[in-house]
């Protein structure tokens, strides 16, 4: 049946059963209308419930800021201590119930701030929003790790993706050569922090994607060190080896030159010894032949002159032999040092970002990409602070727009941000960029609407929030 005939038949059916076709459309429209009305009622009911929940939240006490999730060696805890000791009238109370409880208390209006090294979760965020609380997160620092080889070395590539890093380090790793990563044919040897050392827990979280990682989570030949200087030495060599290897070329040249001098001295000595022998033989012959007294005196003088020349030549030769021996020993030491350094080709270390910054003249860092991404991210203050570098995480202070409207919270967070660079640097963390600090300071002072935290990657300011704020 053609399309035209189908349309005629359909029209006839509609005429035969008058109103059937239009009635179906009306029914569908009514169903949609009822669904829309129900959605509107549900949304209105939700807003009323949120408003009731918000109104029921406990009032925050005047002159006090409650900080939850205070961690050991946290810069937020240090910021609170500094703030309290500065003579501020506001009292900062630091809770120790942990981050999980801290976010629960934040969303129930019991605390103002949460100190954490993770973002608020989807479930926690929903709990805040159900109570009419919009979440704002301040980034006060970042922590990061750098994977690096010796500055002058080359393994055939500069970029590794995060999954490759994970496979390189994990227990049972199949990688024993950089060639397996499509790089150079060099042995793969990995060094980094021990379990107790700074950076291990961070790498467990970021590199292995494993909380509370232990040494057995890493490859069996992982070279663990208690401090980063030992890791650096493992990767680039000892200071003595580096210094000794630097002299190899000049020491080889010195050996060659001294050997030539010694050979010349040996020839001079041989000539002096031959002269001694010849002079002695000539003097004896003059006596036997009955040469004149004057001639015999000359023969004796010749012999007398030959002995000190030979002795001087012997001293010079022996001195040069000793110099050659010392030079050869020094050259061997340099060659041995160079072999030690050559054995470190392909050796890679894991360093905290602040230590890498101190020693970056001696290290060649890898860029890191996320799995499937084409962009390779170089470790820098900006890429770490902006969250682009995969082996980094932020140090956060989470609050709500409700708390941020309080003068006590405004004052504390403004003071904190003014000291954030100093606090981060002192704690061997990466300080936020000046732009990030300036932006967040404007949130704290109220000069600018804060960006609300969203798990879907979208952001809005407080004025665009669908829920009530207080």
PAGU-213961 format. One line per field, with one value per residue (C-alpha): residue number from 1; residue in three letters; x, z, y. Coordinates in steps of 0.001 Angstrom, whole numbers, plus 500000, padded with zeros to 6 digits. Each point is the difference from the previous one (the first is absolute). Layout:
N
nr NUM,...
rest Ala,...
x X,...
z Z,...
y Y,...
//
This chain:
470
nr 1,2,3,4,5,6,7,8,9,10,11,12,13,14,15,16,17,18,19,20,21,22,23,24,25,26,27,28,29,30,31,32,33,34,35,36,37,38,39,40,41,42,43,44,45,46,47,48,49,50,51,52,53,54,55,56,57,58,59,60,61,62,63,64,65,66,67,68,69,70,71,72,73,74,75,76,77,78,79,80,81,82,83,84,85,86,87,88,89,90,91,92,93,94,95,96,97,98,99,100,101,102,103,104,105,106,107,108,109,110,111,112,113,114,115,116,117,118,119,120,121,122,123,124,125,126,127,128,129,130,131,132,133,134,135,136,137,138,139,140,141,142,143,144,145,146,147,148,149,150,151,152,153,154,155,156,157,158,159,160,161,162,163,164,165,166,167,168,169,170,171,172,173,174,175,176,177,178,179,180,181,182,183,184,185,186,187,188,189,190,191,192,193,194,195,196,197,198,199,200,201,202,203,204,205,206,207,208,209,210,211,212,213,214,215,216,217,218,219,220,221,222,223,224,225,226,227,228,229,230,231,232,233,234,235,236,237,238,239,240,241,242,243,244,245,246,247,248,249,250,251,252,253,254,255,256,257,258,259,260,261,262,263,264,265,266,267,268,269,270,271,272,273,274,275,276,277,278,279,280,281,282,283,284,285,286,287,288,289,290,291,292,293,294,295,296,297,298,299,300,301,302,303,304,305,306,307,308,309,310,311,312,313,314,315,316,317,318,319,320,321,322,323,324,325,326,327,328,329,330,331,332,333,334,335,336,337,338,339,340,341,342,343,344,345,346,347,348,349,350,351,352,353,354,355,356,357,358,359,360,361,362,363,364,365,366,367,368,369,370,371,372,373,374,375,376,377,378,379,380,381,382,383,384,385,386,387,388,389,390,391,392,393,394,395,396,397,398,399,400,401,402,403,404,405,406,407,408,409,410,411,412,413,414,415,416,417,418,419,420,421,422,423,424,425,426,427,428,429,430,431,432,433,434,435,436,437,438,439,440,441,442,443,444,445,446,447,448,449,450,451,452,453,454,455,456,457,458,459,460,461,462,463,464,465,466,467,468,469,470
rest Unk,Unk,Unk,Unk,Unk,Unk,Unk,Unk,Unk,Unk,Unk,Unk,Unk,Unk,Unk,Unk,Unk,Unk,Unk,Unk,Unk,Unk,Unk,Unk,Unk,Unk,Unk,Unk,Unk,Unk,Unk,Unk,Unk,Unk,Unk,Unk,Unk,Unk,Unk,Unk,Unk,Unk,Unk,Unk,Unk,Unk,Unk,Unk,Unk,Unk,Unk,Unk,Unk,Unk,Unk,Unk,Unk,Unk,Unk,Unk,Unk,Unk,Unk,Unk,Unk,Unk,Unk,Unk,Unk,Unk,Unk,Unk,Unk,Unk,Unk,Unk,Unk,Unk,Unk,Unk,Unk,Unk,Unk,Unk,Unk,Unk,Unk,Unk,Unk,Unk,Unk,Unk,Unk,Unk,Unk,Unk,Unk,Unk,Unk,Unk,Unk,Unk,Unk,Unk,Unk,Unk,Unk,Unk,Unk,Unk,Unk,Unk,Unk,Unk,Unk,Unk,Unk,Unk,Unk,Unk,Unk,Unk,Unk,Unk,Unk,Unk,Unk,Unk,Unk,Unk,Unk,Unk,Unk,Unk,Unk,Unk,Unk,Unk,Unk,Unk,Unk,Unk,Unk,Unk,Unk,Unk,Unk,Unk,Unk,Unk,Unk,Unk,Unk,Unk,Unk,Unk,Unk,Unk,Unk,Unk,Unk,Unk,Unk,Unk,Unk,Unk,Unk,Unk,Unk,Unk,Unk,Unk,Unk,Unk,Unk,Unk,Unk,Unk,Unk,Unk,Unk,Unk,Unk,Unk,Unk,Unk,Unk,Unk,Unk,Unk,Unk,Unk,Unk,Unk,Unk,Unk,Unk,Unk,Unk,Unk,Unk,Unk,Unk,Unk,Unk,Unk,Unk,Unk,Unk,Unk,Unk,Unk,Unk,Unk,Unk,Unk,Unk,Unk,Unk,Unk,Unk,Unk,Unk,Unk,Unk,Unk,Unk,Unk,Unk,Unk,Unk,Unk,Unk,Unk,Unk,Unk,Unk,Unk,Unk,Unk,Unk,Unk,Unk,Unk,Unk,Unk,Unk,Unk,Unk,Unk,Unk,Unk,Unk,Unk,Unk,Unk,Unk,Unk,Unk,Unk,Unk,Unk,Unk,Unk,Unk,Unk,Unk,Unk,Unk,Unk,Unk,Unk,Unk,Unk,Unk,Unk,Unk,Unk,Unk,Unk,Unk,Unk,Unk,Unk,Unk,Unk,Unk,Unk,Unk,Unk,Unk,Unk,Unk,Unk,Unk,Unk,Unk,Unk,Unk,Unk,Unk,Unk,Unk,Unk,Unk,Unk,Unk,Unk,Unk,Unk,Unk,Unk,Unk,Unk,Unk,Unk,Unk,Unk,Unk,Unk,Unk,Unk,Unk,Unk,Unk,Unk,Unk,Unk,Unk,Unk,Unk,Unk,Unk,Unk,Unk,Unk,Unk,Unk,Unk,Unk,Unk,Unk,Unk,Unk,Unk,Unk,Unk,Unk,Unk,Unk,Unk,Unk,Unk,Unk,Unk,Unk,Unk,Unk,Unk,Unk,Unk,Unk,Unk,Unk,Unk,Unk,Unk,Unk,Unk,Unk,Unk,Unk,Unk,Unk,Unk,Unk,Unk,Unk,Unk,Unk,Unk,Unk,Unk,Unk,Unk,Unk,Unk,Unk,Unk,Unk,Unk,Unk,Unk,Unk,Unk,Unk,Unk,Unk,Unk,Unk,Unk,Unk,Unk,Unk,Unk,Unk,Unk,Unk,Unk,Unk,Unk,Unk,Unk,Unk,Unk,Unk,Unk,Unk,Unk,Unk,Unk,Unk,Unk,Unk,Unk,Unk,Unk,Unk,Unk,Unk,Unk,Unk,Unk,Unk,Unk,Unk,Unk,Unk,Unk,Unk,Unk,Unk,Unk,Unk,Unk,Unk,Unk,Unk,Unk,Unk,Unk,Unk,Unk,Unk,Unk,Unk,Unk,Unk,Unk,Unk,Unk,Unk,Unk,Unk,Unk,Unk,Unk,Unk,Unk,Unk
x 500000,501354,500498,497179,497531,501049,499174,496537,499192,501098,497803,497026,500442,499987,496796,498346,500704,499368,502134,502139,503217,499644,498825,503256,502034,497913,500544,503757,500080,497961,502430,502984,498203,499265,503640,501200,497619,501208,503620,499232,498232,502908,502507,497932,499740,503751,500727,497689,501714,503442,498831,498728,503264,502010,497908,500484,503811,501684,501087,503734,501466,501242,503758,500874,501009,499766,502544,499546,502328,503152,502855,503447,502508,497135,500653,496358,500624,503145,498024,497454,502743,501662,496663,499178,503437,499815,497558,496859,496808,498457,500685,500803,498994,501730,498187,501757,497158,501351,498961,497028,498341,501171,498032,496963,500225,500495,496862,497995,501146,502066,503374,501189,503046,501429,503726,500587,502146,496971,496965,496614,498309,496810,498067,501398,499264,496406,499638,501098,497673,497070,500509,500178,503764,502114,503582,503112,503485,503165,503279,502696,502839,500747,502177,501701,502526,502518,501429,503499,503235,503489,500178,502514,498498,497421,497710,498479,496926,498701,496301,498370,496298,498661,499101,503571,501272,497664,501182,503659,499735,497442,500811,500555,500786,501029,502178,503733,501155,499057,499642,496751,498694,501102,503006,503711,501414,501206,499354,497156,500989,497695,500811,497812,498801,499696,496689,500946,501411,498199,498255,499296,496389,499404,501286,497870,496938,500906,502350,498718,496407,500254,499338,502317,502491,502788,503361,498619,497719,503140,502254,502435,503102,498734,502886,498472,501790,499270,500846,500004,503727,500571,497493,501791,503352,498534,498833,502861,502918,502044,501498,503474,499229,498676,503089,502412,498319,500205,503817,500252,500886,502632,501459,500343,501776,502258,500911,500897,502134,501797,500686,501684,502043,500946,501042,502177,501453,500715,501898,501909,500821,501163,502265,501370,500659,501746,502168,500966,500950,501908,501847,501049,501200,501892,501682,501117,501288,501971,501693,500837,501284,502135,498343,501487,499130,498083,497929,499311,498843,497554,498824,499384,498123,497792,499158,499373,497612,498109,498949,497923,498369,498980,498817,497894,498554,499131,498259,498048,499017,498897,497974,498266,499317,498317,498026,498871,498911,498014,498452,499047,498442,497997,498881,498922,498021,498292,499308,498540,497826,498826,499091,497997,498160,499498,498410,497357,498846,496314,499683,496949,499037,496819,500324,497727,499503,501736,503143,499985,499875,503148,501905,498460,503367,501040,496743,498012,496292,497446,496839,496914,496776,496774,498949,498740,500943,502324,501249,503201,500092,503311,500276,499988,498449,497235,499133,500039,497972,497453,499602,501214,503004,498746,502359,498663,497153,498681,500002,496498,497905,496305,497249,496465,498612,498102,503215,501831,497519,501155,502519,502047,500458,500732,502742,501610,500000,501313,502859,500639,500223,502363,502357,499349,503206,502196,498148,500124,503697,500835,498127,501803,496767,499269,498529,497018,500783,499484,496946,498353,500670,498647,496827,499331,500812,497279,497583,501043,499619,496701,501343,499048,497374,501757,500000,497822,501457,498465,500909,498900,502694,497576,500284,497848,500139,497911,497435,499163,499275,496538,499666,499709,503118,500394
z 500000,499016,502505,498327,500362,503620,500717,498299,502019,503223,499253,499244,503281,501853,498213,500615,503684,500304,502580,500703,498655,501615,503192,500235,499698,502644,502315,499495,500598,503167,501233,499353,501656,503075,500170,499716,502695,502253,499381,500866,503185,500896,499427,502069,502764,499860,500255,503019,501603,499328,501470,503123,500306,499652,502614,502379,499840,503246,500318,499914,503189,499826,500243,499120,496902,500140,497854,499408,498590,501431,498851,501442,498512,498209,498855,500836,503588,499939,498497,502803,502649,498436,499773,503650,501180,497965,502475,497921,502022,498097,501517,497589,501311,498291,499964,499725,498921,496484,496552,499586,503169,499144,496746,501760,502605,497336,498173,503223,500872,503014,498702,497656,498308,499089,499448,497498,497197,498062,498469,501622,498652,497970,502967,502352,497526,499644,503796,500029,497165,501668,502902,497740,500333,496947,500206,499337,500004,500528,498694,502475,498636,497870,500347,497054,498998,497163,498137,498787,498596,500013,498156,497353,499396,497429,499948,496621,501119,502333,500478,501852,500570,503483,499296,498877,503239,501970,498117,500390,503779,500959,501427,497248,497416,496673,499141,500291,497108,498643,496667,501252,500242,496382,501178,499899,500642,503530,503286,502065,503637,502355,503247,502344,503556,502592,501767,502816,497711,498679,496711,500357,501131,497351,497268,501370,499521,496682,498312,501153,500629,503311,503384,502842,497588,501386,498578,498728,497666,498075,497715,501846,498665,501032,501652,503105,501766,503260,498635,496619,500000,499925,497159,498120,500550,498784,496799,499138,501936,503005,500194,499966,496890,498202,500903,499147,496677,499023,500044,497866,496751,501518,502025,496914,498260,503030,499927,496297,500507,503057,498246,497174,502517,501823,496733,499198,503517,499607,496793,501757,502867,497587,498288,503374,501074,496672,500537,503488,498571,497075,502231,502413,497184,498357,503266,500568,496443,500453,503061,498162,496958,502121,498920,501227,503419,498513,497812,502885,502019,497220,499902,503744,499712,497288,502267,502955,497927,498665,503422,501206,496576,500214,503599,499051,497039,502269,502507,497226,498457,503317,500780,496629,500511,503301,498275,497302,502631,501882,496797,498911,503407,499775,496444,501116,502828,497524,497616,502842,501000,496418,499885,503202,498398,496740,501968,501077,496452,499974,503756,500959,503338,501638,501699,501758,497901,502437,500062,496217,499821,502155,497899,496557,498455,500623,498979,496817,500848,498061,498752,501024,498080,501101,498342,496493,500059,497432,502148,501947,503107,501263,503803,500942,502669,497606,498696,503544,501478,497201,500349,496478,501039,500685,502899,502152,502394,501698,503685,500596,502460,499370,501246,499081,498818,503289,502038,497571,500752,503613,500850,502074,497070,497583,502266,500648,496337,498840,502495,499035,496280,500689,501670,497684,497967,503092,501699,496909,499431,503633,499748,496779,498026,496783,500638,497892,497215,500690,497729,501937,503336,498750,498666,503218,502167,498165,500945,503625,500243,498154,497127,497588,500021,500715,497468,501298,500049,497529,499350,496354,499134,499613,502217,500982,502485,503109,498254,497548,502641,499676,503693,502813,501721,503435
y 500000,503413,502803,501960,497094,499578,503612,499643,496870,501667,503021,497733,498173,503293,501075,496622,500192,503726,501665,496924,501496,503421,498398,498020,503160,501721,497049,500095,503757,499590,497315,502252,502899,497919,498885,503588,501118,497186,500978,503610,498924,497707,502807,502413,497421,499414,503711,500265,497021,501509,503304,498197,498077,503204,501783,497077,500112,501037,503608,500477,501468,503578,500527,496423,498039,496219,498173,496262,497387,501587,497755,499412,502470,501745,503560,500781,498993,502138,502881,499692,499974,503054,501782,499328,501095,503230,501521,499410,500207,497083,496582,497163,496589,497053,496686,496659,497700,499652,501142,497637,501281,503495,500114,498543,502765,502660,498915,499958,503519,498989,501230,502740,498495,496601,499444,497196,498639,498772,501625,499638,496869,499812,498622,502639,502773,498784,500078,503650,500922,498236,502375,503047,500344,500844,498780,502077,498481,502041,498600,501046,497839,496963,496947,498338,497360,500127,497025,500888,498619,501509,503318,498950,496578,498936,496982,500798,501927,502687,499166,497119,499510,499402,496383,499322,501561,497760,496914,500993,500139,497388,496578,497457,502683,498451,503006,499368,502191,503408,498242,498465,503573,500544,501992,499157,496549,500744,498208,501447,500550,501900,501800,502002,500549,497267,499434,502380,502686,503052,499357,496276,500361,502646,497700,497182,502200,501613,497563,496625,501082,498182,501563,498943,498441,497805,498976,496695,501970,501003,497980,497756,501813,503454,501849,501605,502866,501786,503444,501679,500689,496238,499663,502787,498286,496722,501679,502358,498491,501062,503449,498435,497941,503065,502030,497188,499210,503647,499751,496852,501734,502296,497145,497822,502856,500404,496285,500214,503103,498593,496724,501935,501974,496803,498354,503014,499913,496302,500746,502783,497642,497311,502509,501158,496428,499305,503061,498788,496630,501531,502464,497233,497791,502882,500952,496401,499778,503243,498567,496772,501898,502282,503217,503192,501256,502909,497642,497672,502982,500841,496381,500130,503293,498524,497089,502281,502135,496957,498673,503016,500312,496361,500441,503029,498139,497058,502285,501707,496693,498506,503123,499795,496288,500875,502775,497566,497509,502651,501305,496486,499382,503250,499163,496542,501595,502325,497124,497950,502967,500379,496306,500470,502904,498127,497184,502534,500627,499190,500347,502042,501524,501216,503395,502430,503122,502367,497820,499708,503816,500184,497463,500548,500911,496409,498334,499492,499658,498007,501603,498041,499483,498402,496759,500613,503693,501527,502872,499404,502195,501364,500345,503686,502184,501001,496522,498644,502874,499891,496230,499208,497906,496439,499214,502839,500644,503126,500870,501336,501929,499398,502293,501065,503301,500128,499866,502248,502767,499999,502733,497570,497607,502850,501354,496628,498931,503387,499796,496371,500786,502893,497506,497029,500325,500153,497138,497781,500636,499256,496706,498966,500395,501877,503424,501124,502440,503689,499983,497173,501685,503337,498370,498104,502999,501913,497196,500219,503766,499987,502096,497229,497260,496705,497190,497187,496527,497540,496392,500130,502522,502905,503015,502917,502817,500274,502188,497231,497384,498419,499491,502540,501213,501462
//
